[in-house]
Amino acid sequence: MKLPSRRILAAGALVGCTALVAAACGSPNTADDPGGAGADPHPGGSVTLAVTGGSSLGNLNTQMTSATTPLVLADLWADGLFAYDGQGNQVNHLATGVDVSQDRRTYTIPLRKNVKFSDGTPFSSADVAFNLEVLAKYNTYLTAVLPKIEAVETPDDSTVVIKLKEPFAPLLDALDKEVFPILPKHVYEKGEPATNPANQEPIGAGPFKFESRSGGQGITFVRNPNYWDAPKPYLDKVFVKSIPDAEQQANALLSGEVDWARLSHPNVKEVQDAADKQVAARSLKTPAPETLLLDLNVARGGPLSNPEVRKALYTATDRSTIISDAYHGLASEPRSAIPTGFRDLYNPAVDYTKMYAFDAAKAGRMLDAAGYPVKEDGSRFSITLSYTAGDAEYPFDAAARILTAQWKKIGVDLKLEGLDSQVWSDRIYKQRAFDVSLVSLTGRTDPVLGVDRSFVCNDKHLPYVNPTGYCDPKLNAVALEAQQAPEGERKAIYERYEQIVADALPQLPLAQAEQFEGVSTKFGGLEKQFDVAYNEHANWAEAWTG
């Protein structure tokens, strides 16, 4: 069975184009771009990107981290087998197509020839096999994929054959360039991959290559002369500037100090309303929904081990206030464990807005019935909420304060523990020494890649993989069934998945957030640039200036 080079995602594309937030969606024709760069692509110039930086500017190897800043930068220097266009179609990058056997267990992938990594070394099937066999074990998104692979074969330098133990519906989604960037075997085959210097000074097959670091303050990338999609990129350099504060990032964008930044939700309107129109806010259209979540440690003992307490806490949580105050209205209320962005897979039969509608009085009665009445001091019990403090990209601080006030009304004392990102990650995922954790997770392009990691039994200690201790063999069996089922049969299976999680509630979804980026309008090619950034981040290969 031969699949076409473009394939509509099983998850379903949310929309078909990207556009200025305030404008209607239009044609992604680069010649129609506004700005001062002219209609025709031409070489030269640079772009300056603002990122959060800090510890997340250290390890850039996204086989080993799913932090946002490395993911943004990986699209500059790395590439993968496939990517997605603005309509959610899978398009070829380092691969030129795929043949799938009738039993859906063998994937034969021809590779693009004459591709070189940024250091000039030829890319081949051996690199793909090495990534799957050695590096992928560090990748949090591939925890569900690797056990399904029976063998990876390389019959020649330009062909990879992946043989599965059983059908696995989202395999091609797992091979996109953000989830699975191809790193060079010759760089990583010696020594321990986790301590390889290339994690800080990466070598890849993307449009730009690493040039230098400026302490922890920034990174410079230059045009990769070996990039397979010549004459791209058009820009000579990409400067990455570390600006930890969201407000400072927005101000730097508005002043022209930087050309691009991910926008925190309080800053979106400010950029939209910029009087000189030298910058624009763009809404990212993606089938990888971003959800603000509370992970509850159900294995630590105490009140959170009781599902009725967890249900009461969710009933006491006014998600609409979090959406209006923390996200400035630029989010929607989650309905189940499966984000509504998965239009072909989400089943509306399970709806948290009805099952656990906000009702503080009812939540109090639920806690009484669960054995946690109000004590003489006015409280029922005390728990700690751990989160990354001062995060420029997510409203963790604001959401934490809102939760504290809401739960106080039902007698739950929520103590806040704002931590450095690395300390928080170690506390939650390595030590599992927490009560409640606040995190924002993407659903990726398929629930198997982005949702299962929160609920499937987990005895490992990988970042962003189920830290709650929740483990239900029945849920595992349903998840496995959904992985193996043909595309048209998966929605009914996910209804059962949603119901099992709804009854247990080890995780409380608070808001499905829209994502925005601010960009200078001086660049040509922006429509195409953001079109190919669907489900990923702009790689700046399409843009030009000057």
C-alpha positions as CSV (number, residue, x, y, z in Angstrom):
1,M,0.0,0.0,0.0
2,K,1.6,3.2,-1.1
3,L,0.7,6.4,0.8
4,P,0.8,9.7,-1.1
5,S,3.5,12.2,-0.2
6,R,0.9,14.3,1.5
7,R,-1.5,12.8,4.1
8,I,-4.2,14.5,6.1
9,L,-3.5,14.1,9.8
10,A,-5.6,11.6,11.7
11,A,-6.1,14.3,14.3
12,G,-7.6,16.7,11.8
13,A,-6.3,20.1,10.8
14,L,-7.9,22.9,12.8
15,V,-7.7,25.4,10.1
16,G,-6.2,25.7,6.6
17,C,-4.0,28.8,6.8
18,T,-2.3,31.2,9.1
19,A,-2.9,34.9,9.1
20,L,-2.7,38.1,11.1
21,V,-4.9,37.7,14.1
22,A,-7.0,40.7,13.2
23,A,-7.3,39.8,9.5
24,A,-9.2,37.2,7.6
25,C,-7.4,34.0,6.5
26,G,-6.0,34.4,3.0
27,S,-3.8,32.8,0.4
28,P,-0.3,31.9,1.6
29,N,1.2,33.3,-1.6
30,T,4.5,34.8,-0.7
31,A,4.1,37.5,-3.3
32,D,1.2,38.9,-1.4
33,D,3.2,39.5,1.8
34,P,3.0,43.0,3.2
35,G,6.3,44.6,4.5
36,G,9.3,46.2,3.0
37,A,11.3,43.2,1.7
38,G,9.9,43.2,-1.8
39,A,8.0,40.4,-3.6
40,D,10.9,38.3,-4.8
41,P,13.1,36.2,-2.5
42,H,16.7,37.3,-2.4
43,P,19.7,36.5,-0.2
44,G,21.2,38.5,2.7
45,G,20.1,40.0,6.0
46,S,19.3,38.5,9.3
47,V,16.6,37.9,11.9
48,T,16.8,38.3,15.7
49,L,14.6,36.0,17.8
50,A,13.7,36.5,21.5
51,V,13.6,33.4,23.6
52,T,13.2,32.7,27.3
53,G,16.7,31.3,27.6
54,G,18.1,30.4,31.0
55,S,18.7,26.8,31.6
56,S,16.6,25.9,28.6
57,L,19.2,27.5,26.3
58,G,21.7,24.8,27.4
59,N,20.8,21.4,25.9
60,L,19.4,22.0,22.4
61,N,19.0,18.3,21.5
62,T,15.3,17.8,21.3
63,Q,15.7,14.1,21.3
64,M,16.5,14.7,25.0
65,T,14.3,17.7,25.9
66,S,10.8,18.9,25.0
67,A,11.2,22.4,26.6
68,T,9.9,25.1,24.4
69,T,13.0,27.1,23.6
70,P,15.0,24.1,22.3
71,L,12.0,23.1,20.2
72,V,11.8,26.6,18.7
73,L,15.5,26.6,17.9
74,A,15.6,23.0,16.6
75,D,13.7,24.0,13.5
76,L,16.7,26.3,12.6
77,W,19.4,23.6,12.7
78,A,17.6,20.3,12.6
79,D,15.4,18.5,10.1
80,G,13.4,15.3,10.0
81,L,11.8,12.8,7.6
82,F,8.5,14.6,7.3
83,A,6.9,17.9,8.2
84,Y,3.4,19.5,7.8
85,D,2.0,22.2,5.6
86,G,-0.6,24.8,6.6
87,Q,-3.5,22.4,5.8
88,G,-2.1,19.7,8.1
89,N,-0.9,17.6,5.2
90,Q,2.3,15.6,5.7
91,V,5.0,16.7,3.4
92,N,8.4,15.2,2.6
93,H,11.6,16.5,4.0
94,L,14.5,14.1,4.4
95,A,12.2,11.3,3.2
96,T,10.7,11.3,-0.3
97,G,7.7,9.2,0.5
98,V,6.6,6.0,2.3
99,D,5.2,2.6,1.3
100,V,3.1,0.8,3.9
101,S,2.5,-2.9,3.8
102,Q,-1.1,-4.3,3.7
103,D,-0.8,-5.5,7.3
104,R,0.4,-2.0,8.4
105,R,3.5,-3.4,10.0
106,T,6.2,-2.6,7.5
107,Y,7.1,1.0,6.5
108,T,9.6,1.4,3.6
109,I,10.9,5.0,3.5
110,P,13.0,6.2,0.6
111,L,15.4,9.0,1.6
112,R,16.4,12.1,-0.2
113,K,19.8,11.6,-1.9
114,N,22.9,13.9,-1.7
115,V,21.8,15.4,1.6
116,K,24.6,16.6,4.0
117,F,24.6,17.6,7.6
118,S,25.8,21.1,8.4
119,D,29.4,19.8,9.0
120,G,29.5,18.5,5.4
121,T,29.1,14.8,6.3
122,P,26.6,12.9,4.1
123,F,23.3,11.9,5.5
124,S,22.2,8.3,5.0
125,S,19.8,5.6,6.3
126,A,22.4,4.7,8.9
127,D,21.6,8.0,10.6
128,V,17.9,7.3,10.8
129,A,18.5,3.9,12.2
130,F,20.9,5.2,14.8
131,N,18.4,7.8,15.9
132,L,15.7,5.2,16.3
133,E,17.9,2.5,17.9
134,V,20.1,4.7,20.2
135,L,18.9,8.3,20.6
136,A,15.1,7.8,20.6
137,K,15.2,6.2,24.1
138,Y,15.8,9.7,25.5
139,N,12.8,11.2,23.6
140,T,9.7,11.7,25.8
141,Y,7.4,11.7,22.7
142,L,8.6,8.3,21.6
143,T,8.0,6.3,24.7
144,A,4.9,4.7,23.2
145,V,6.6,4.2,19.8
146,L,9.8,2.3,20.6
147,P,8.2,-0.8,22.1
148,K,6.3,-1.3,18.9
149,I,9.4,-1.4,16.7
150,E,10.6,-5.0,15.9
151,A,13.5,-4.0,13.6
152,V,15.0,-1.1,11.7
153,E,16.7,-2.2,8.4
154,T,18.9,-0.2,6.0
155,P,19.0,-2.2,2.7
156,D,20.9,0.7,1.2
157,D,22.1,4.3,2.0
158,S,18.8,5.7,0.7
159,T,16.2,3.4,2.2
160,V,15.0,2.7,5.7
161,V,12.6,-0.1,6.5
162,I,10.8,0.1,9.9
163,K,9.1,-3.2,10.9
164,L,6.6,-3.1,13.7
165,K,5.5,-5.9,16.1
166,E,1.9,-4.8,15.5
167,P,0.0,-2.0,13.7
168,F,0.6,1.5,15.1
169,A,-1.6,4.2,13.8
170,P,0.4,7.3,14.5
171,L,3.8,6.0,13.4
172,L,4.2,8.7,10.6
173,D,3.2,11.4,13.0
174,A,6.0,10.2,15.3
175,L,8.5,10.7,12.5
176,D,7.9,14.4,11.9
177,K,10.8,16.8,12.2
178,E,9.7,18.3,15.6
179,V,9.1,15.0,17.3
180,F,11.9,13.2,15.7
181,P,14.8,15.4,14.4
182,I,17.5,13.4,12.7
183,L,20.9,13.8,14.4
184,P,24.2,12.6,12.8
185,K,25.4,9.2,13.8
186,H,29.1,10.1,13.4
187,V,28.7,12.7,16.0
188,Y,26.8,10.7,18.6
189,E,28.1,7.1,18.2
190,K,31.1,7.7,20.5
191,G,30.6,8.2,24.2
192,E,27.5,9.0,26.2
193,P,24.9,10.9,24.1
194,A,23.6,12.9,27.1
195,T,27.0,14.5,27.6
196,N,27.9,15.0,24.0
197,P,29.1,18.6,23.2
198,A,26.8,18.6,20.2
199,N,23.9,19.0,22.6
200,Q,25.1,22.6,23.1
201,E,26.7,23.1,19.7
202,P,24.3,21.2,17.5
203,I,25.0,19.7,14.0
204,G,22.0,18.9,11.9
205,A,20.4,19.0,8.4
206,G,18.3,22.2,8.9
207,P,18.6,25.5,7.0
208,F,21.0,27.1,9.5
209,K,24.0,25.9,11.4
210,F,25.4,26.7,14.8
211,E,28.1,29.3,14.8
212,S,28.7,30.6,18.4
213,R,27.3,31.2,21.8
214,S,27.5,34.4,23.9
215,G,27.5,32.9,27.4
216,G,24.0,32.2,28.4
217,Q,22.7,35.3,26.6
218,G,22.4,34.2,23.1
219,I,23.3,32.0,20.1
220,T,24.2,32.8,16.6
221,F,23.3,30.6,13.6
222,V,24.5,31.1,10.1
223,R,23.2,30.0,6.7
224,N,23.9,26.3,6.1
225,P,25.5,26.0,2.7
226,N,24.7,22.2,2.7
227,Y,20.9,22.7,3.1
228,W,19.1,20.3,0.8
229,D,16.4,22.8,-0.2
230,A,18.6,25.3,-2.0
231,P,18.6,28.2,-2.7
232,K,17.0,28.4,0.8
233,P,17.6,29.8,3.3
234,Y,17.7,33.4,2.1
235,L,18.9,35.0,5.4
236,D,22.5,34.9,6.2
237,K,22.2,34.8,10.0
238,V,19.8,34.1,12.8
239,F,20.6,35.8,16.2
240,V,18.9,34.3,19.2
241,K,18.6,36.6,22.2
242,S,17.8,35.5,25.7
243,I,15.1,37.7,27.3
244,P,13.6,36.0,30.2
245,D,10.6,38.3,30.8
246,A,7.5,38.2,28.6
247,E,6.9,41.9,28.9
248,Q,10.5,42.6,28.0
249,Q,10.2,40.4,25.0
250,A,7.1,42.2,23.7
251,N,8.7,45.6,24.3
252,A,11.8,44.4,22.4
253,L,9.6,43.4,19.5
254,L,7.7,46.6,19.5
255,S,10.9,48.7,19.6
256,G,12.6,46.7,16.8
257,E,15.3,45.3,19.0
258,V,14.1,41.8,18.0
259,D,12.1,40.6,15.0
260,W,10.2,37.6,16.5
261,A,9.0,36.4,19.9
262,R,6.5,34.0,21.2
263,L,3.8,36.2,22.8
264,S,2.4,35.7,26.3
265,H,-1.3,36.1,26.3
266,P,-1.3,39.5,28.1
267,N,0.9,40.9,25.3
268,V,-1.1,39.8,22.3
269,K,-3.5,42.7,22.1
270,E,-0.6,45.2,22.6
271,V,1.1,43.8,19.5
272,Q,-2.2,43.6,17.6
273,D,-2.8,47.3,18.3
274,A,0.8,48.5,17.5
275,A,0.1,51.9,15.8
276,D,3.0,51.7,13.3
277,K,2.0,48.2,12.1
278,Q,5.7,47.3,11.9
279,V,4.9,44.1,13.9
280,A,2.0,41.6,13.7
281,A,0.6,39.0,16.0
282,R,0.0,35.6,14.4
283,S,-2.1,32.8,15.7
284,L,-0.5,29.5,15.3
285,K,-2.8,27.0,13.7
286,T,-1.9,23.6,14.8
287,P,-3.3,20.1,15.5
288,A,-1.1,19.8,18.6
289,P,-3.3,21.4,21.2
290,E,-1.6,23.1,24.2
291,T,-3.4,22.5,27.5
292,L,-2.7,23.9,30.9
293,L,-2.9,21.0,33.3
294,L,-2.7,20.0,37.0
295,D,-1.0,16.7,37.6
296,L,-2.1,15.2,41.0
297,N,0.3,12.8,42.8
298,V,-2.2,10.0,43.4
299,A,0.5,7.6,44.7
300,R,1.8,9.8,47.6
301,G,-1.0,9.0,50.0
302,G,-3.2,11.6,51.7
303,P,-6.3,13.2,50.2
304,L,-5.2,13.2,46.6
305,S,-5.1,9.4,46.5
306,N,-8.9,9.5,46.8
307,P,-10.6,10.1,43.3
308,E,-13.6,11.7,45.0
309,V,-11.3,14.4,46.4
310,R,-9.8,14.9,43.0
311,K,-13.3,15.3,41.5
312,A,-14.2,17.8,44.3
313,L,-11.1,19.9,43.6
314,Y,-12.0,20.0,39.9
315,T,-15.6,21.0,40.7
316,A,-14.2,23.8,42.9
317,T,-12.1,25.1,40.0
318,D,-13.7,27.9,37.9
319,R,-11.8,27.3,34.6
320,S,-13.6,30.3,33.0
321,T,-11.8,32.7,35.4
322,I,-8.4,31.1,34.6
323,I,-9.2,31.6,30.9
324,S,-10.4,35.2,31.2
325,D,-7.8,36.4,33.7
326,A,-4.6,34.3,33.1
327,Y,-5.2,33.8,29.3
328,H,-7.0,37.1,28.6
329,G,-9.8,35.1,27.0
330,L,-7.4,33.5,24.4
331,A,-8.2,29.9,25.4
332,S,-11.1,27.5,25.7
333,E,-12.4,25.2,28.4
334,P,-11.2,21.6,28.1
335,R,-13.9,18.9,27.7
336,S,-12.0,15.7,28.4
337,A,-8.6,14.0,28.4
338,I,-8.6,14.2,24.6
339,P,-8.4,17.8,23.5
340,T,-11.1,19.1,21.2
341,G,-8.5,20.0,18.7
342,F,-8.4,16.3,17.7
343,R,-11.6,16.8,15.7
344,D,-11.6,13.2,14.3
345,L,-10.8,11.6,17.6
346,Y,-12.4,13.7,20.4
347,N,-15.8,12.3,21.4
348,P,-18.3,14.8,22.9
349,A,-20.0,12.1,24.9
350,V,-17.6,13.0,27.7
351,D,-17.8,16.6,28.7
352,Y,-16.1,18.0,31.8
353,T,-18.0,21.3,31.6
354,K,-21.1,19.3,32.4
355,M,-19.6,16.5,34.6
356,Y,-17.5,18.8,36.7
357,A,-19.2,22.2,36.2
358,F,-17.9,24.8,38.6
359,D,-19.9,24.7,41.9
360,A,-18.0,25.6,45.1
361,A,-20.8,24.6,47.4
362,K,-21.2,21.2,45.7
363,A,-17.4,20.7,45.9
364,G,-17.5,21.4,49.7
365,R,-20.2,18.7,50.1
366,M,-18.2,16.3,48.0
367,L,-15.2,16.8,50.4
368,D,-17.4,16.3,53.4
369,A,-18.6,13.0,51.9
370,A,-15.0,12.0,51.1
371,G,-14.1,12.3,54.8
372,Y,-12.5,15.7,54.8
373,P,-14.7,18.1,56.7
374,V,-13.7,21.6,57.7
375,K,-11.7,21.7,60.8
376,E,-11.7,24.2,63.6
377,D,-9.1,26.3,61.9
378,G,-11.3,26.6,58.9
379,S,-9.3,24.3,56.6
380,R,-9.8,20.7,55.5
381,F,-6.2,19.9,54.4
382,S,-3.1,21.6,53.0
383,I,-1.3,20.6,49.8
384,T,1.5,22.2,47.8
385,L,1.4,23.3,44.1
386,S,4.7,23.2,42.3
387,Y,5.3,25.1,39.1
388,T,7.9,27.0,37.1
389,A,8.0,30.5,38.5
390,G,8.4,33.5,36.3
391,D,7.9,31.6,33.0
392,A,7.7,34.1,30.2
393,E,5.7,31.9,27.9
394,Y,3.0,30.4,30.2
395,P,0.7,32.1,32.8
396,F,1.7,29.7,35.6
397,D,2.0,32.4,38.2
398,A,-1.4,33.9,37.5
399,A,-3.1,30.5,37.3
400,A,-1.5,29.4,40.6
401,R,-2.8,32.5,42.4
402,I,-6.3,32.0,41.0
403,L,-6.3,28.3,42.1
404,T,-5.1,29.4,45.6
405,A,-8.1,31.8,46.0
406,Q,-10.6,29.3,44.6
407,W,-9.6,26.4,46.7
408,K,-9.4,28.5,49.8
409,K,-13.1,29.0,49.5
410,I,-13.7,25.3,50.1
411,G,-11.2,25.0,52.9
412,V,-8.2,23.7,50.9
413,D,-5.0,25.4,51.8
414,L,-2.9,25.5,48.6
415,K,0.7,26.5,49.2
416,L,2.6,27.8,46.2
417,E,6.1,26.5,45.3
418,G,7.5,28.5,42.4
419,L,10.7,26.8,41.2
420,D,13.5,27.1,38.6
421,S,12.6,25.0,35.6
422,Q,15.3,22.4,36.1
423,V,14.5,22.1,39.8
424,W,10.8,21.8,39.0
425,S,11.5,19.1,36.4
426,D,13.6,17.1,38.8
427,R,11.1,17.4,41.6
428,I,8.2,16.3,39.5
429,Y,9.6,13.7,37.2
430,K,12.7,12.3,38.7
431,Q,11.9,12.5,42.4
432,R,8.1,12.6,42.2
433,A,8.2,14.6,45.4
434,F,5.2,16.8,44.9
435,D,1.5,17.1,45.6
436,V,0.2,19.0,42.6
437,S,2.1,20.2,39.6
438,L,1.1,22.9,37.1
439,V,2.3,22.3,33.5
440,S,1.4,23.1,30.0
441,L,1.6,20.1,27.6
442,T,1.0,19.8,23.9
443,G,-1.1,17.0,22.5
444,R,1.3,16.6,19.6
445,T,-0.4,15.4,16.3
446,D,-1.9,12.3,17.9
447,P,-3.1,11.4,21.4
448,V,-0.7,8.4,21.4
449,L,2.2,10.9,21.3
450,G,1.0,13.7,23.5
451,V,-1.9,12.4,25.7
452,D,-0.9,8.8,26.5
453,R,2.2,10.0,28.2
454,S,0.1,11.5,30.9
455,F,-2.0,8.4,31.7
456,V,-0.4,5.2,30.6
457,C,1.4,3.3,33.4
458,N,4.9,4.7,33.8
459,D,7.8,3.2,35.9
460,K,10.4,5.5,34.3
461,H,11.5,9.0,35.2
462,L,11.4,10.8,31.9
463,P,10.5,14.5,31.8
464,Y,6.9,15.3,30.9
465,V,5.9,11.6,31.2
466,N,3.2,10.6,33.7
467,P,4.5,11.6,37.1
468,T,1.2,11.1,39.0
469,G,1.5,7.4,39.9
470,Y,-1.8,6.7,38.1
471,C,-1.8,3.3,36.5
472,D,-4.9,1.4,35.3
473,P,-4.4,-1.7,33.2
474,K,-7.9,-1.2,31.7
475,L,-6.8,2.3,30.4
476,N,-3.6,0.8,29.1
477,A,-5.5,-1.8,27.2
478,V,-7.8,0.8,25.6
479,A,-4.8,3.0,24.7
480,L,-3.2,0.0,23.0
481,E,-6.4,-0.7,21.1
482,A,-6.5,2.9,19.9
483,Q,-2.8,2.7,18.8
484,Q,-3.5,-0.4,16.6
485,A,-6.9,0.5,15.2
486,P,-7.5,1.7,11.6
487,E,-8.1,5.4,11.3
488,G,-11.9,5.3,11.1
489,E,-12.3,3.1,14.2
490,R,-10.3,5.1,16.7
491,K,-12.9,7.7,17.7
492,A,-15.2,5.2,19.4
493,I,-12.2,3.7,21.2
494,Y,-11.3,7.2,22.5
495,E,-14.7,7.6,24.0
496,R,-13.9,4.7,26.4
497,Y,-10.5,6.2,27.0
498,E,-12.1,9.6,27.9
499,Q,-14.6,7.9,30.3
500,I,-11.9,5.9,32.2
501,V,-9.8,9.0,32.8
502,A,-12.9,11.1,33.7
503,D,-13.7,8.6,36.4
504,A,-10.2,8.7,37.9
505,L,-9.1,12.3,37.2
506,P,-5.4,12.0,38.0
507,Q,-5.0,15.1,35.9
508,L,-7.2,18.3,35.8
509,P,-7.2,20.2,32.5
510,L,-7.7,23.9,33.0
511,A,-7.4,25.6,29.7
512,Q,-6.8,24.8,26.0
513,A,-4.7,27.7,24.9
514,E,-4.3,29.5,21.6
515,Q,-0.7,30.2,20.8
516,F,0.6,33.4,19.3
517,E,3.9,34.7,17.9
518,G,4.8,38.3,17.2
519,V,6.9,39.1,14.1
520,S,8.3,42.1,12.3
521,T,6.5,42.8,9.0
522,K,9.7,43.8,7.3
523,F,10.2,40.3,6.0
524,G,9.0,38.8,2.8
525,G,7.8,35.3,2.6
526,L,6.0,35.4,6.0
527,E,2.8,33.7,4.8
528,K,4.8,30.8,3.4
529,Q,7.1,30.8,6.5
530,F,4.2,30.4,8.9
531,D,2.4,28.0,6.6
532,V,5.2,25.5,6.8
533,A,5.5,26.1,10.6
534,Y,2.2,24.3,11.1
535,N,2.6,22.1,14.2
536,E,6.2,23.3,14.5
537,H,8.0,26.6,14.6
538,A,9.3,28.9,11.9
539,N,12.6,27.7,10.5
540,W,13.2,31.0,8.7
541,A,14.2,29.2,5.5
542,E,11.3,30.9,3.6
543,A,11.8,34.5,4.8
544,W,13.9,37.2,3.4
545,T,14.6,40.9,4.1
546,G,16.5,43.9,2.9
